[in-house]
Amino acid sequence: MTTEFNYPSTSAASFWHMPVLYFVICCIANYFTGALDYQLINDFRAQRDFNAALGMPLLTTFFWISLRIQQQQMAGAIMSYLLDKNALSLFAQHRARLAVKLRHHILTSATLAISMTAVYIMSEELVAFDMNMQVLVLDLIAVPFWFFFWLFLFQMIYSTHYMMKHFIHINIATSSELKALKRVSLLSMENALFSITALIIIPVFWFKKDIPAIDLAIVTLFSSSLTVYLIMPAVKVYRLIGAKKQKIMDQLTRGLTSIYCEDESDRINHERRNAIQQEIEEVENITATPVTFEQCKRMLSVVFLIPASWMTLIYIEHLVT
């Protein structure tokens, strides 16, 4: 359940081995205790245990890998901004701030994980007072599940908030500052993609059983946070990019016009004119759309998969009934 404290990490080393190993170990443990043996399902409780034995390790692994990918994307966005500003030396300062916040999120997530596990296993009658090994294993893997659930939610929201706070300025007058706006929008949409993907996996918990009230509350909280803290900031930045881009283009055009009215043979005026023309090209190449074409395809695919996953679940339920 360890997470990289040297955050954000730009390491190119593989980060998926530990999460995948965790998933495999959980599945093996659940199979040998009987929770993942489908042939042993003969009542509601056994079906619920089967769903939890598959769903919790699957989502935990997804949250874990997504966090590592998000850390690298965050690092890349910050470094690109600092390179544009010729201030790469400030990267260590941003890393230190984010590492401190990550520690706070880890402590908070651990506290919530223990609390949520206690509430959930009591509400779902998963308490292993009888020392049933199957139930005991499910109780144990519930802790990392809730830990990564909350850490995922906190980190996705905070990364977008951090970029908007530190890399979006009121007075935007250059292409580098406009690019910073674009990076915030792209990062926010990437975080939203991770979150929406999680909604595709969640129905695993409800296979051949009614949806518990606590699950509905959690999914509602998750979806609301996704909309308010990830998608809405991306839309806000999208509108800001369009407005600021036009304003910057008007200023650069006026500056270029004034130079043409002066002595064109002057070397200083010639250099200024070339610099402004280059800046105009930079600004023109920055699109106001909140997502790239590749992101748009991925977003549409992921959004389509949400109802598709629910319909698939219903179809499989009908087949095995």
C-alpha positions in Angstrom: 0.0 0.0 0.0 3.1 2.2 -0.4 3.0 5.2 -2.7 5.9 7.2 -4.1 6.7 10.1 -1.9 9.1 11.7 -4.4 6.1 13.3 -6.0 5.5 14.1 -8.8 7.7 11.4 -10.3 9.2 11.6 -13.8 10.9 8.2 -13.5 10.5 6.1 -16.7 10.7 2.9 -14.6 7.8 0.6 -14.8 5.1 1.3 -12.1 2.5 -1.5 -12.8 4.3 -4.5 -11.4 3.4 -4.1 -7.8 -0.3 -3.3 -8.5 -0.7 -6.3 -10.8 1.1 -8.5 -8.4 -1.3 -7.4 -5.7 -4.3 -8.2 -7.9 -2.9 -11.7 -8.7 -2.2 -12.4 -5.0 -5.7 -11.3 -4.0 -7.4 -13.4 -6.6 -5.4 -16.5 -5.6 -6.2 -16.0 -1.9 -9.9 -15.4 -2.7 -10.0 -18.5 -4.9 -8.5 -20.8 -2.3 -10.8 -19.5 0.4 -13.7 -20.2 -1.9 -14.8 -16.6 -2.5 -13.9 -16.7 -6.2 -15.1 -20.2 -6.9 -18.3 -19.6 -8.9 -19.4 -23.2 -8.5 -19.8 -22.7 -4.7 -22.3 -19.8 -5.1 -25.6 -21.1 -3.7 -27.1 -18.1 -2.0 -27.1 -14.3 -1.8 -24.2 -14.0 0.6 -22.0 -16.2 -1.5 -22.8 -14.1 -4.6 -22.0 -10.9 -2.7 -18.6 -12.4 -1.5 -17.8 -13.4 -5.1 -18.5 -9.9 -6.4 -16.4 -8.3 -3.6 -13.6 -10.8 -4.1 -13.3 -9.8 -7.8 -14.4 -6.1 -7.6 -12.2 -4.9 -4.8 -8.8 -6.1 -6.1 -9.7 -5.0 -9.6 -10.6 -1.4 -8.6 -7.7 -1.2 -6.1 -5.3 -2.1 -8.9 -6.9 0.4 -11.3 -6.7 3.2 -8.7 -3.1 2.3 -7.9 -1.9 2.3 -11.5 -4.0 5.5 -12.3 -2.3 7.4 -9.5 1.2 6.5 -10.7 0.3 7.6 -14.3 -1.3 10.8 -13.0 1.8 11.6 -11.0 3.9 11.4 -14.1 1.5 13.5 -16.1 1.5 16.1 -13.4 5.3 16.2 -13.4 5.3 16.5 -17.2 2.9 19.4 -17.1 4.8 21.3 -14.5 8.2 20.7 -16.1 6.9 21.9 -19.5 5.5 25.1 -17.9 8.8 25.8 -16.1 10.8 25.1 -19.2 8.7 27.7 -21.1 9.4 30.2 -18.3 13.1 29.2 -18.1 12.6 28.4 -14.4 13.2 24.7 -14.2 15.0 25.2 -10.9 11.6 25.7 -9.3 10.5 22.1 -10.0 12.0 20.9 -6.7 9.9 23.5 -4.9 6.7 22.3 -6.5 7.7 18.7 -5.9 8.2 19.4 -2.2 4.7 21.0 -1.9 3.0 18.1 -3.7 4.9 15.6 -1.6 3.7 17.2 1.6 0.1 17.2 0.4 0.4 13.6 -0.7 1.5 12.6 2.8 -1.6 14.4 4.2 -3.8 12.6 1.7 -2.3 9.3 2.6 -3.0 9.8 6.3 -6.5 11.0 5.6 -7.2 8.1 3.2 -5.8 5.5 5.7 -8.1 6.9 8.4 -11.1 6.9 6.1 -10.2 3.4 4.8 -10.3 1.9 8.3 -13.6 3.7 9.1 -15.3 2.9 5.8 -14.2 -0.8 6.1 -15.7 -1.0 9.5 -19.0 0.6 8.4 -19.2 -1.4 5.2 -18.5 -4.9 6.6 -21.0 -4.3 9.4 -23.7 -3.0 7.0 -23.1 -5.9 4.6 -22.6 -8.5 7.4 -19.0 -9.3 6.5 -17.7 -9.3 10.1 -15.5 -12.3 10.6 -16.3 -13.0 14.2 -16.5 -16.7 13.4 -13.0 -16.5 12.0 -14.2 -17.7 8.6 -11.1 -17.5 6.4 -13.1 -16.4 3.3 -14.7 -13.5 5.1 -11.5 -12.6 6.9 -9.6 -12.2 3.6 -12.4 -10.1 2.2 -12.2 -7.9 5.3 -8.5 -7.5 4.9 -8.5 -6.5 1.2 -11.3 -4.0 1.9 -8.8 -1.8 3.7 -6.5 -1.1 0.7 -9.5 -0.9 -1.5 -11.0 2.1 0.5 -7.5 3.5 0.9 -6.8 3.8 -2.8 -10.4 4.9 -3.5 -10.0 8.0 -1.3 -6.4 8.6 -2.3 -7.4 8.5 -5.9 -10.3 10.9 -5.4 -8.2 13.4 -3.3 -5.2 13.3 -5.7 -7.2 13.7 -8.9 -9.1 16.7 -7.5 -6.0 18.3 -5.8 -3.8 18.0 -8.9 -6.3 20.0 -11.0 -6.7 22.6 -8.2 -2.9 22.9 -7.8 -2.4 23.6 -11.5 -5.1 26.2 -11.6 -3.8 27.9 -8.5 -0.1 28.0 -9.5 -0.1 28.1 -13.3 -3.1 30.2 -14.2 -2.6 33.9 -13.9 -5.2 36.7 -14.3 -3.0 38.8 -16.6 -2.2 36.4 -19.4 -0.1 38.1 -22.1 2.2 35.5 -23.6 2.0 32.2 -25.5 3.8 30.4 -22.6 1.1 31.5 -20.2 -1.6 30.5 -22.7 0.1 27.1 -23.0 -0.1 26.8 -19.2 -3.9 27.2 -19.5 -4.0 24.5 -22.1 -2.0 22.1 -19.9 -4.4 22.6 -17.0 -7.3 21.8 -19.2 -5.7 18.7 -20.6 -4.6 17.4 -17.2 -8.1 17.9 -15.8 -9.6 16.0 -18.7 -7.1 13.2 -18.2 -8.1 13.0 -14.6 -11.7 12.9 -15.6 -10.9 10.0 -18.0 -9.4 8.0 -15.2 -12.5 8.7 -13.0 -15.0 7.8 -15.7 -13.1 4.5 -16.3 -13.6 3.6 -12.7 -17.4 3.9 -13.2 -17.1 1.1 -15.8 -15.7 -1.3 -13.3 -18.0 -0.5 -10.4 -21.0 -2.6 -11.6 -18.9 -5.7 -10.9 -20.1 -5.3 -7.3 -23.7 -5.6 -8.3 -23.7 -8.8 -10.3 -26.9 -10.7 -9.6 -27.7 -8.6 -6.5 -29.5 -5.4 -5.5 -27.5 -2.2 -5.2 -26.9 -1.4 -1.5 -27.7 2.1 -0.3 -24.1 2.7 0.7 -22.9 1.9 -2.8 -25.4 4.4 -4.3 -24.2 7.1 -1.9 -20.5 6.5 -2.7 -21.1 6.4 -6.5 -23.1 9.6 -6.2 -20.3 11.3 -4.3 -17.7 10.0 -6.8 -19.7 11.2 -9.8 -20.5 14.6 -8.2 -16.8 15.2 -7.4 -15.9 14.2 -10.9 -18.3 16.7 -12.4 -17.6 19.6 -10.1 -13.9 19.3 -9.5 -12.6 17.8 -12.8 -14.9 18.5 -15.7 -16.1 22.0 -14.8 -12.5 23.3 -14.3 -11.7 22.0 -17.8 -14.7 23.8 -19.3 -13.8 27.0 -17.4 -10.3 26.9 -18.7 -11.5 26.2 -22.2 -13.6 29.4 -22.1 -10.7 31.4 -20.7 -8.3 30.2 -23.4 -10.6 31.4 -26.1 -11.0 34.9 -24.5 -7.3 35.3 -23.7 -6.1 34.1 -27.0 -8.1 36.7 -28.9 -6.9 39.4 -26.5 -3.2 38.4 -26.9 -3.6 38.3 -30.7 -5.0 41.8 -30.8 -2.2 43.1 -28.6 0.5 41.5 -30.8 -1.1 42.7 -34.0 -1.2 46.3 -32.7 2.5 45.9 -31.7 3.4 44.6 -35.1 1.5 47.4 -36.8 3.3 50.1 -34.8 6.7 48.6 -35.7 5.9 48.6 -39.4 5.1 52.3 -39.1 8.7 52.9 -37.9 12.0 52.6 -39.7 12.0 49.0 -41.1 15.7 49.2 -41.8 16.5 49.6 -38.1 18.1 46.3 -36.8 16.3 46.6 -33.4 12.9 47.1 -35.1 13.6 44.1 -37.4 14.4 41.8 -34.4 11.3 43.0 -32.6 9.2 42.4 -35.6 10.5 38.8 -36.0 10.0 38.1 -32.3 6.4 39.3 -32.5 5.7 37.3 -35.6 7.1 34.2 -33.9 4.9 34.9 -30.9 1.8 35.3 -33.1 2.5 31.9 -34.7 2.9 30.3 -31.2 -0.4 31.8 -30.1 -2.2 30.7 -33.3 -1.0 27.1 -32.9 -2.7 26.9 -29.4 -6.2 25.6 -29.9 -9.0 26.7 -27.6 -10.6 23.2 -27.5 -10.3 21.6 -24.0 -9.3 18.2 -25.4 -7.1 16.9 -28.2 -8.5 14.8 -30.9 -6.9 11.7 -29.3 -8.4 12.6 -25.9 -11.8 13.2 -27.6 -11.8 9.7 -29.0 -10.8 8.2 -25.7 -13.4 10.2 -23.8 -16.2 9.1 -26.2 -15.1 5.5 -25.9 -15.0 5.6 -22.2 -18.4 7.3 -21.8 -19.9 4.8 -24.2 -18.5 2.0 -22.2 -20.3 3.0 -19.0 -23.8 2.1 -20.2 -22.2 -0.8 -22.2 -20.7 -2.3 -19.0 -24.1 -2.0 -17.2 -25.9 -3.6 -20.2 -23.3 -6.4 -20.3 -23.8 -7.1 -16.6 -27.6 -7.4 -17.1 -27.1 -9.7 -20.1 -24.6 -12.0 -18.3 -27.0 -12.1 -15.3 -29.8 -13.3 -17.7 -27.5 -15.9 -19.2 -26.4 -17.4 -15.9 -29.9 -17.3 -14.2 
